[in-house]
Amino acid sequence: MPYVSLRVVGKLTRQQKIQIAKEFSETLEKVAGKPKNATYLVFDEVEKENWAQGENLFG
């Protein structure tokens, strides 16, 4: 059972999440032979102000 944790800055629309889940699942099925219905994907949407690169905050 594949488990994918995806962390992104900002919000995704429902349609974007559906498309991302579809493509991740299809890739895992094609490349690793994992059935699409066995793949779990978690979206972690983080506000920009909570991200930093080095000493620089994005928000």
LUMGUZA-845780 format. One line per 4 residues: number of its first residue (from 1); their letters; for each residue x, y, z of N, C-alpha, C, CB. Coordinates in Angstrom, 1 decimal. Atoms other than C-alpha are relative to their C-alpha. Glycine has a CB too. Layout:
% LUMGUZA-845780
NUM = a = X:Y:Z:X:Y:Z:X:Y:Z:X:Y:Z; ...
***
This chain:
% LUMGUZA-845780
1 = mpyv = 0.8:-1.2:0.0:0.0:0.0:0.0:0.9:1.2:0.0:-1.0:0.0:1.2; -0.7:-1.2:0.1:1.7:3.2:-1.2:-0.7:1.1:0.8:0.3:0.4:-1.4; 0.5:-1.1:-0.8:1.4:6.2:1.1:0.8:1.2:-0.5:0.1:-0.2:1.5; -0.6:-1.2:0.5:2.2:9.6:-0.4:-0.4:1.2:0.8:-0.2:0.3:-1.5
5 = slrv = 0.3:-1.3:-0.8:2.5:12.8:1.7:0.5:1.1:-0.8:0.6:-0.1:1.4; -0.3:-1.1:0.9:2.4:15.9:-0.4:-0.2:1.3:0.8:-0.8:0.0:-1.3; 0.1:-1.3:-0.7:3.2:19.3:1.3:0.1:1.1:-1.0:1.0:0.1:1.1; 0.0:-1.1:0.9:2.4:22.4:-0.7:-0.2:1.3:0.7:-1.0:-0.2:-1.1
9 = vgkl = 0.3:-1.3:-0.6:2.5:26.1:0.0:-1.4:0.5:-0.6:1.1:1.1:-0.4; 1.3:-0.5:0.5:-1.0:27.5:-0.2:-1.1:-1.0:-0.2:0.1:0.8:-1.3; 1.2:0.9:0.2:-4.4:26.0:-1.1:0.0:-0.5:-1.4:-1.2:0.8:0.4; 0.3:0.6:1.3:-5.2:23.6:-3.9:-1.5:-0.1:-0.1:0.6:-1.4:-0.1
13 = trqq = 1.5:0.2:0.2:-8.7:23.4:-5.4:-0.3:-1.5:0.0:-0.4:0.6:-1.4; 0.4:1.4:0.0:-10.6:20.2:-5.2:0.3:-0.7:-1.3:-1.6:-0.1:0.3; -0.4:0.5:1.3:-10.1:19.7:-8.9:1.5:-0.3:-0.1:-0.5:0.9:-1.1; -1.4:0.2:0.1:-6.4:20.1:-8.6:0.4:-1.2:0.9:0.8:1.2:0.6
17 = kiqi = -0.3:1.2:-0.9:-6.3:17.5:-5.7:-0.4:-1.3:-0.8:-0.7:0.1:1.3; 0.4:1.2:0.7:-8.3:15.1:-7.8:1.0:-0.4:-1.1:-1.4:0.2:-0.6; -1.0:0.2:1.1:-5.9:15.5:-10.8:1.3:-0.5:0.5:0.2:1.2:-0.8; -1.3:0.5:-0.6:-2.8:15.1:-8.6:-0.1:-1.4:0.5:0.4:1.0:1.1
21 = akef = 0.2:1.4:-0.5:-4.2:12.0:-6.9:-0.1:-1.0:-1.1:-1.3:-0.1:0.9; 0.1:0.9:1.2:-5.1:10.5:-10.3:1.3:-0.3:-0.6:-0.9:0.7:-1.0; -1.3:0.2:0.6:-1.7:11.1:-11.7:1.0:-0.8:0.9:0.6:1.3:-0.4; -0.8:0.7:-0.9:0.2:9.9:-8.6:-0.3:-1.5:0.0:0.0:0.5:1.4
25 = setl = 0.4:1.4:0.0:-1.9:6.7:-8.5:0.3:-0.7:-1.3:-1.5:0.0:0.2; -0.3:0.6:1.3:-1.5:6.1:-12.2:1.5:-0.3:-0.2:-0.5:0.9:-1.2; -1.5:0.2:0.1:2.3:6.5:-12.0:0.4:-1.2:0.9:0.7:1.3:0.5; -0.4:1.1:-0.9:2.6:4.1:-9.0:-0.5:-1.3:-0.6:-0.6:0.2:1.4
29 = ekva = 0.5:1.2:0.6:0.4:1.6:-10.9:0.9:-0.4:-1.1:-1.4:0.1:-0.5; -0.8:0.2:1.2:2.5:1.9:-14.1:1.4:-0.4:0.3:0.0:1.2:-0.9; -1.5:0.2:-0.2:6.0:2.0:-12.6:0.2:-1.1:1.1:0.6:1.3:0.5; -0.2:0.9:-1.1:5.6:0.0:-9.4:-1.0:-1.2:0.1:0.0:0.7:1.3
33 = gkpk = 0.9:1.1:0.0:2.7:-2.3:-10.2:-1.0:0.0:1.2:0.7:-1.3:0.0; 0.9:-0.1:-1.1:0.6:-1.0:-7.3:-1.4:0.4:-0.5:0.6:1.1:1.0; 1.4:-0.4:0.5:-3.2:-0.9:-7.8:-0.3:1.4:0.5:-1.0:-1.0:0.6; 0.4:-1.4:-0.3:-4.6:2.6:-7.9:-0.8:0.1:1.3:-0.8:0.6:-1.2
37 = naty = 0.8:-0.1:-1.2:-7.1:1.8:-5.2:0.7:-0.3:1.3:-1.2:-0.9:-0.1; -0.8:0.3:-1.2:-4.3:0.8:-2.8:0.9:1.2:0.4:0.9:-1.2:-0.2; -0.9:-1.1:-0.3:-2.6:4.2:-3.0:-0.7:1.1:0.8:0.4:0.7:-1.3; 0.5:-1.1:-0.8:-3.2:6.8:-0.3:0.9:1.2:-0.1:0.0:-0.5:1.5
41 = lvfd = -0.7:-1.2:0.1:-2.3:10.4:-0.7:-0.6:1.1:0.9:-0.2:0.6:-1.5; 0.4:-1.0:-0.9:-2.4:13.1:1.9:0.5:1.4:-0.4:0.5:-0.3:1.5; -0.4:-1.4:0.3:-2.4:16.8:1.1:0.2:0.8:1.2:-1.1:0.7:-1.0; -0.2:-0.9:-1.1:-0.8:19.1:3.6:0.2:1.4:-0.5:1.3:-0.5:0.9
45 = evek = -0.1:-1.4:0.6:-1.5:22.7:2.6:0.4:0.9:1.1:-1.4:0.4:-0.5; -0.6:-0.8:-1.0:0.7:25.0:4.5:0.0:1.5:-0.4:1.5:-0.4:0.3; 0.0:-1.5:0.3:0.3:28.8:4.7:1.4:0.5:-0.3:-0.7:0.8:1.1; -1.3:-0.5:0.4:3.1:30.7:3.0:0.8:0.5:1.1:-0.2:1.1:-1.1
49 = enwa = -0.7:-0.6:-1.1:4.0:32.5:6.2:0.7:-1.1:0.9:-1.0:0.8:0.9; -0.6:1.1:-0.8:4.9:29.1:7.7:1.1:-0.8:-0.7:-1.0:-1.0:0.4; -1.1:0.6:0.8:7.6:28.3:5.1:1.2:0.9:0.0:-0.5:-0.3:-1.5; -1.3:-0.8:0.1:11.2:29.4:5.0:0.9:-0.8:-0.8:0.5:0.3:1.4
53 = qgen = -1.2:0.6:0.7:14.2:28.8:2.8:1.2:0.6:0.6:-0.1:0.1:-1.5; -1.1:-0.6:-0.8:17.3:29.3:4.8:-0.5:0.9:1.0:1.0:0.7:-1.0; 0.4:-1.0:-1.0:16.8:32.4:6.8:-1.2:0.9:-0.5:1.1:0.9:0.5; 1.0:-0.8:0.6:14.1:33.8:4.5:-1.4:-0.6:0.1:0.4:0.3:-1.5
57 = lfg = 1.4:0.4:-0.1:10.4:33.5:5.3:-0.6:0.3:-1.3:-0.7:0.6:1.2; 0.7:-0.3:1.3:8.2:33.3:2.2:-1.2:0.9:0.2:-0.5:-1.3:-0.6; 1.2:-0.8:-0.2:5.2:35.0:3.8:0.2:1.4:0.5:-0.9:-0.7:1.0
***
